[in-house]
């Protein structure tokens, strides 16, 4: 099920939230677990057995990790647990890619379809196991509560990647969010929905039109702008819808985005973009590998591994790996050159915007060098009127989108809403009505990050 | 819940709409969209995990949205206010004039279709003439927004001219612009006045003396095909005109119709579809009093506004719509014993697919 669909907004969302609110404690987790299963299985239940199997393995491994004191047994438990999760991820998401790269896809025609949300599910599970192993959190003994944690529908499909310890307390008490949580949660949810439906979707139309005008330098530039804004509002929208729904259910999810395009450098960008993912790689890959504590050479290697994997996580394709490696290059430049010398701040910011733009060029391609059309178009320096037509057509949308990337303006807007609840109510209700209008106009609504 | 007014308000909005969707009787068709609307699929527990069922359910939830047309108008209006001039491939031009976005039209299609007509001429030995009706964008380019995507219809007509006799029309339309609207604002078709210009061009090409116009009935408040795709609430409506004919019989798919205009259709939304009772695989116009000889016509909907005038000159017009005709066209032409074949097609359909080339026999 998609958040931005009418079946979700009319049939699932009000019923689940309201019923959950009024249920007594013992019923809340089972109800939420069941609702999340329905949400996930909607239209496709093929992978429920796989996820249940992983659930069982992870729950069992968590219990054993806490009970067992013998180091080698704990290591084995951890390895098996992590192996089960990563093995499933590697198989379902990447086997086709590996076979193709090795030229074996003729001999071994394996191309399993991708279980929705597997990238988020497995990363959450692995994070849990490592945290229990390190003793940073107690294990979850209640299988229903554990299932609720892993399957929680607000973040199951598209994140944010939630740590067990963020939910541990909420899972074991009666969740009855107060007025403040309900208000801010709903405002967040509608803001996220509007971000997806009223900004990201039309921006997607514009990107598609510009891609069709390949050969035009203006179109290539507008494409990069539109695509960068689209992917931000798409993903950020989904993340804050998750945060809003979490709040209305009595949970507290971490923020996944913090005005990334206002970052002061590439390093800062990755502290503001998909925060839970870079945090996960930092805590579970970079630091275990030694981080930056083993000398420059080792630091570089660790960064290379982390960024290659980050890119690869986004999709089974060379363009994603290249995207990750591009950021490795940009971040090293930032860390070892730009940060050391005292370059004026606008150079670091300019370099950030440039690297992000190039990054999106790589990311948006269908293949390793599929982004070459952008380079060719830009180099050709041919500007046609057609791109100008679309620039004017989408001008207001682009302007609003760019303004909404400026933290000061967004914070001012939020402050205004807090001061005047009546304005907030009317605006949110109006936005919801507009979102419903947009959804009535087109019922199909794919989310860019869905092939994760 | 006085502590959470916003939460309650949004929930109330969703629950009220849900209640209406469940309690009100479902709509069967959308006149605005000219299609059948999805109905609630039958529920069973196993259906929840079936992707066909969930797709049908989503279609149902969207199609049976309470006040759906109002919501769609709100959205389209909002887009127009935000400066969009292209919505659902419809371009909003000056003074309320709407246009088809033509940039997907291909010269290759035009050539294939025109070559098919030449093939028909060669096989039957009957001279074939093409009346390729340009779209409003070719006749009113000044009303298009700057840099708007579109096709070079003059060039497309040039391609057709290389394969078959094309009746000159574009310059006649441009000359007649001042006398009144030649195309509807909200529909891709030409008006009765535009069709008259087409008729005069056909007469000039076929050597007929133009007859007097049939008296016209005018109905205000027409919202055509473009409006269906881009229902901006403040769109200017058209005045729809249809001819009052006498002495001409229409036989469509073997059944005789009452007059040439379907009055029932005029009570609906798509008034242009009332002309000649819409499009049929094969139909005949019989003129018992005047006219002599037989004309064979290969048509699309543009001809519906023109054929009643042409019917004055011929005892019998046999008209075939290439999109719905399933027989062998060469045989049909020979059987009709028509001494000329006239193909009346919009440039839009000639350039959007090989409809004529796909006719059996060619």
HADDOCK unambig.tbl for C-alpha pairs under 7 A between the chains (distance, minus, plus):
assign (segid A and resid 6 and name CA) (segid B and resid 58 and name CA) 6.71 0.50 0.50
assign (segid A and resid 6 and name CA) (segid B and resid 61 and name CA) 5.91 0.50 0.50
assign (segid A and resid 6 and name CA) (segid B and resid 62 and name CA) 6.20 0.50 0.50
assign (segid A and resid 7 and name CA) (segid B and resid 58 and name CA) 5.53 0.50 0.50
assign (segid A and resid 7 and name CA) (segid B and resid 61 and name CA) 5.81 0.50 0.50
assign (segid A and resid 10 and name CA) (segid B and resid 14 and name CA) 5.87 0.50 0.50
assign (segid A and resid 10 and name CA) (segid B and resid 15 and name CA) 6.92 0.50 0.50
assign (segid A and resid 10 and name CA) (segid B and resid 18 and name CA) 5.66 0.50 0.50
assign (segid A and resid 14 and name CA) (segid B and resid 11 and name CA) 6.25 0.50 0.50
assign (segid A and resid 41 and name CA) (segid B and resid 49 and name CA) 5.60 0.50 0.50
assign (segid A and resid 42 and name CA) (segid B and resid 48 and name CA) 5.61 0.50 0.50
assign (segid A and resid 42 and name CA) (segid B and resid 49 and name CA) 5.02 0.50 0.50
assign (segid A and resid 42 and name CA) (segid B and resid 54 and name CA) 6.74 0.50 0.50
assign (segid A and resid 43 and name CA) (segid B and resid 48 and name CA) 6.11 0.50 0.50
assign (segid A and resid 43 and name CA) (segid B and resid 49 and name CA) 4.28 0.50 0.50
assign (segid A and resid 43 and name CA) (segid B and resid 50 and name CA) 4.64 0.50 0.50
assign (segid A and resid 43 and name CA) (segid B and resid 51 and name CA) 3.81 0.50 0.50
assign (segid A and resid 43 and name CA) (segid B and resid 54 and name CA) 5.11 0.50 0.50
assign (segid A and resid 44 and name CA) (segid B and resid 49 and name CA) 4.88 0.50 0.50
assign (segid A and resid 44 and name CA) (segid B and resid 50 and name CA) 5.96 0.50 0.50
assign (segid A and resid 44 and name CA) (segid B and resid 51 and name CA) 5.85 0.50 0.50
assign (segid A and resid 45 and name CA) (segid B and resid 49 and name CA) 5.35 0.50 0.50
assign (segid A and resid 179 and name CA) (segid B and resid 3 and name CA) 5.00 0.50 0.50
assign (segid A and resid 179 and name CA) (segid B and resid 4 and name CA) 4.84 0.50 0.50
assign (segid A and resid 182 and name CA) (segid B and resid 4 and name CA) 6.38 0.50 0.50
assign (segid A and resid 182 and name CA) (segid B and resid 7 and name CA) 6.04 0.50 0.50
assign (segid A and resid 183 and name CA) (segid B and resid 4 and name CA) 5.57 0.50 0.50
assign (segid A and resid 183 and name CA) (segid B and resid 6 and name CA) 5.83 0.50 0.50
assign (segid A and resid 183 and name CA) (segid B and resid 7 and name CA) 5.44 0.50 0.50
assign (segid A and resid 186 and name CA) (segid B and resid 7 and name CA) 5.70 0.50 0.50
assign (segid A and resid 385 and name CA) (segid B and resid 147 and name CA) 5.10 0.50 0.50
assign (segid A and resid 386 and name CA) (segid B and resid 147 and name CA) 5.35 0.50 0.50
assign (segid A and resid 386 and name CA) (segid B and resid 148 and name CA) 6.55 0.50 0.50
assign (segid A and resid 386 and name CA) (segid B and resid 149 and name CA) 6.31 0.50 0.50
assign (segid A and resid 388 and name CA) (segid B and resid 147 and name CA) 7.00 0.50 0.50
assign (segid A and resid 389 and name CA) (segid B and resid 146 and name CA) 6.97 0.50 0.50
assign (segid A and resid 389 and name CA) (segid B and resid 147 and name CA) 5.34 0.50 0.50
assign (segid A and resid 389 and name CA) (segid B and resid 148 and name CA) 5.98 0.50 0.50
assign (segid A and resid 393 and name CA) (segid B and resid 83 and name CA) 5.62 0.50 0.50
assign (segid A and resid 393 and name CA) (segid B and resid 84 and name CA) 4.54 0.50 0.50
assign (segid A and resid 393 and name CA) (segid B and resid 85 and name CA) 6.03 0.50 0.50
assign (segid A and resid 394 and name CA) (segid B and resid 84 and name CA) 6.42 0.50 0.50
assign (segid A and resid 396 and name CA) (segid B and resid 82 and name CA) 5.87 0.50 0.50
assign (segid A and resid 396 and name CA) (segid B and resid 83 and name CA) 6.77 0.50 0.50
assign (segid A and resid 425 and name CA) (segid B and resid 6 and name CA) 5.27 0.50 0.50
assign (segid A and resid 429 and name CA) (segid B and resid 10 and name CA) 6.16 0.50 0.50
assign (segid A and resid 434 and name CA) (segid B and resid 75 and name CA) 6.68 0.50 0.50
assign (segid A and resid 437 and name CA) (segid B and resid 71 and name CA) 4.47 0.50 0.50
assign (segid A and resid 437 and name CA) (segid B and resid 72 and name CA) 5.62 0.50 0.50
assign (segid A and resid 437 and name CA) (segid B and resid 74 and name CA) 6.66 0.50 0.50
assign (segid A and resid 437 and name CA) (segid B and resid 75 and name CA) 5.43 0.50 0.50
assign (segid A and resid 438 and name CA) (segid B and resid 75 and name CA) 5.77 0.50 0.50
assign (segid A and resid 440 and name CA) (segid B and resid 62 and name CA) 5.51 0.50 0.50
assign (segid A and resid 440 and name CA) (segid B and resid 68 and name CA) 6.47 0.50 0.50
assign (segid A and resid 440 and name CA) (segid B and resid 71 and name CA) 6.76 0.50 0.50
assign (segid A and resid 440 and name CA) (segid B and resid 72 and name CA) 6.31 0.50 0.50
assign (segid A and resid 441 and name CA) (segid B and resid 72 and name CA) 5.44 0.50 0.50
assign (segid A and resid 443 and name CA) (segid B and resid 59 and name CA) 6.94 0.50 0.50
assign (segid A and resid 443 and name CA) (segid B and resid 62 and name CA) 6.12 0.50 0.50
